[in-house]
Amino acid sequence: MKADDFAANLQQVQARIAAVCARAHRPAEAVALIAVSKQQSAEAIRAVSGCGQRIFGESYVQEALDKQAQLLDLALEWHFIGRIQANKTRQIAAHFAWVHGLSDPAHALRLNDQRPPELPPLNVCLQVNVSGEASKAGVEPAMLPELLAVCAAQPRLRVRGLMALPAAATDELVQRQPFAALRSLRDQFATPECPLECLSMGMSDDLEAAILEGATMVRIGTAIFGTRAQRG
């Protein structure tokens, strides 16, 4: 894809976000756009960055580190959105500003201990398995209070909110149900000390449903970078 294609795609996504925010009576700036750049080249990220996008999400640690090294001249904010592996926590803690898939107390302890002291606390969103799928990562809703307590006690972590990756659906009303469930959990467990102000939910095919249910961050890959066939 060419730079003009990335620009057009990004504008279309931004227009979708603005339109659904209007439906929800929310300002468009209330929703942060994370451009999911896993399996994309550094050149593609540079092109999208040239259109004004600053937040990028990566799922594979080594791939992300390679691209970060090539893009040091850009003021980008990197979010880790993949499954966390214990042997990768040190690199995640050192090279990302946000983590969007924390669901294991042991990983929380490692990320806290390995966050470099010169960096601000690592922003984390706790992943909840709101669809009950055995194949999906995320803590069960009943275990969320325990995970929250562990994470909130870590001085090098800053719990910002909740994250979900629900089962795919095509009907907007069906899509909204798990997002509503995540919002309900946030409302239930938020406190003045830990307001859980961020809801990281919604991707290319269901961002409208997510925003209608309160998403503050949407993770968009295909709608910006194209399908796998288009990426070459």
RAWO-V345307 format. One record per run of one state. SS is the DSSP state (a for helix, b for strand, c for the rest). FROM is the first residue (numbers start at 1). TO is the last residue. If there is no record, write none. Layout:
ss-><SS & SS>
from-><FROM & FROM>
to-><TO & TO>
This chain:
ss-><c & a & c & a & c & b & c & a & c & b & c & a & c & b & c & a & c & b & c & a & c & b & c & b & c & a & c & b & c & a & c & b & c & a & c & b & c & a & c & a & c>
from-><1 & 3 & 24 & 28 & 31 & 32 & 37 & 42 & 50 & 55 & 59 & 61 & 71 & 77 & 81 & 86 & 96 & 98 & 103 & 105 & 115 & 122 & 129 & 139 & 140 & 141 & 153 & 157 & 164 & 172 & 190 & 198 & 201 & 207 & 213 & 217 & 221 & 222 & 226 & 228 & 232>
to-><2 & 23 & 27 & 30 & 31 & 36 & 41 & 49 & 54 & 58 & 60 & 70 & 76 & 80 & 85 & 95 & 97 & 102 & 104 & 114 & 121 & 128 & 138 & 139 & 140 & 152 & 156 & 163 & 171 & 189 & 197 & 200 & 206 & 212 & 216 & 220 & 221 & 225 & 227 & 231 & 232>
